[in-house]
Amino acid sequence: MTDVTDTLQLTVQHPRPGLAIAAVLGDVDTRTADTLRREASGILERGCPHLVLDLSQVGFCDSAGLSALIGLWHAAKAVGGVLGLVNVPDRLMRMLALTGVDAVLPVHATAAEAVTTMTAGLFTSAGEHGSITRTPEDGGTSEPTGVQRTACGSAHNPAANLS
């Protein structure tokens, strides 16, 4: 059984101007999702529109945590930036894939890869409409039309959007 904690900590590094890497420590759930949203939004608003969340130390993430990640994606976009995820645990990666969020949130294997991509301007926009339109085909066993593999191996669907 997973030990659920009531605390969440962010440790922030600033490798380049306008870019922050925040290591998230703890569970991201109904008790801590607001903390993640508040702290990470503060980073975005203080002049770091490009944010990488290192999730390697996240033991558990529920729907409130997923909602917080989507909200942060919107917040980054609102300030002209991007949100990237790195070191995503397998269980959370499965949740992102099942919900289609992996198609719009860039997922990278390492923070260095995310920083390189962000500074090279290679992040792709999820689109202009802002809602998830992706549905699993063939019972979810195959990717929908238009999905492309990125260098990190995550799926990207140019037609899928979040609102």
N, C-alpha and C positions, 0 to 999 in steps of 0.2 A: 504494500500500500504506500502511496506517495504521501509524504508529510507536507501538509499545506501550511504555508506561513501567512501571517498578516502583514508582513513588511515587504517593501520593495525599495531597492536602492538603485540609483543611477550614478555611474562614475563616468565623467565626461572628459574627453581629450579633444583638442583642437589642432589637428595636423596641418590645416591650411586655413587661411581666412575664409569665413563664410561656410565652413564645413566642420561639423562636430561628429564625433563617434561616442555614443553613449552605451556603455556596457550595462545591461539590465540584470540585476541580481534578485531573484525571488520568483514567486508565482505571480502570474498576471491573471487575476480573476475578479470576481465581483467586489472583493475587499480592497484590491490594489489597482484596478484599472484606472480609476480617477487620478491616482498618484502618478501613474505613467503618463497619462494624457496631460496633466497639469505641468509636470516637470519637463517633459519633452517639448510641449508647446512653448514653455518659457525659453528653452534653448532656441527654438525657431524664431521667436519674437525678439530675442536679444541679438539679432544679426547673424545667425547661423541658419540660413534657409535650407541648407543641404545637411540632412541628418542621416546617419547610419546607426541603426540599433543592433548591437551585438547581443544576440539572444542565447548565447551558449550556456549561460547560467540560469536560464528559465526552466524550472522543473515542470510547471503546469501552466496551461493557458486555456481559459474557457471562452464562452461567447462574449462575455464582457471585455475580455482581453483582446479578442479579435476585433470587436467594435472600437476599442481604443486605437488599435493599429490602423484601422480604416480612417478613423477621425484624424489621426496624425498625418496620414497620407494627404487628406484634404487640407490640413493646416499648412503642411509644407508647400503644397501646390498654391495655396492662397498667398503665400509670401514669395512666390516665384522660385521655390526650391523643389527638392525631391526628397523622398524618404526611401531608404534602402534597408534591407534586412540582411544580416550575416549570421553565420554559425547557428542556423535555425535547427533546433532539436528535431529528430525524426517525427515524433508525435505531433508537434506543432506544424511541421511541413506537411504532414498528411491532412491536417485540418485546413491549412491554406489551400491545398490542392482540391480537397473535396468541396470547398466553398467557392473555388474559382478565384480567390484573392491572390494566389500565386501568379495569376495571369496579368495582374495590374501592379502589384508591388514587386519591385526588383528584389530578387533574392540572390545573394552571392555567397560563395564558400568562405571567403575571408574578408576582413576589413580592408586589407591592402587592395584586394580586387575591386571592392566597392569604391574605394577612394580613387583608384585609377580610372574606373569607369565614369565616376562623377566628374572628375577633373577633365576628362577627355570629352565631356558633353555627350556621352553615348547613352544616357538614360533615355528611354522612350516614354512618350506621353501615353497615358491610357486612353486618351481620346477626349472629345469635347462634351459628350452627353452626360457622363457621370453616373451611370447605373450599371449594375452587373446584368449582362444580357446572356452570358454563357450558360448553357445547359449541357449536362453530360449526354453524349451520344452512345449508343450501344451499351446502355446500362453503366456508363461511366468508364468503360474499358479503353476507349480510344479518345484522342484529342479532337476537339471540334475543328472544322475547317478554319484556316487562317492562323493556326497556332504555329509559332516558330520557336525553335530552341535558341536560347541565348548562349553565350560563351560559358556561362556557369552551369548550364544544363537545366535551368528552370524554364517552364513553358511561358510564352508570352503570346497573348491573343490580342492583336491590335484592335479588335472589335469589342473587347470586354472592357467595361468601365465601372467605376464606383460612383455613387452619389451620396 
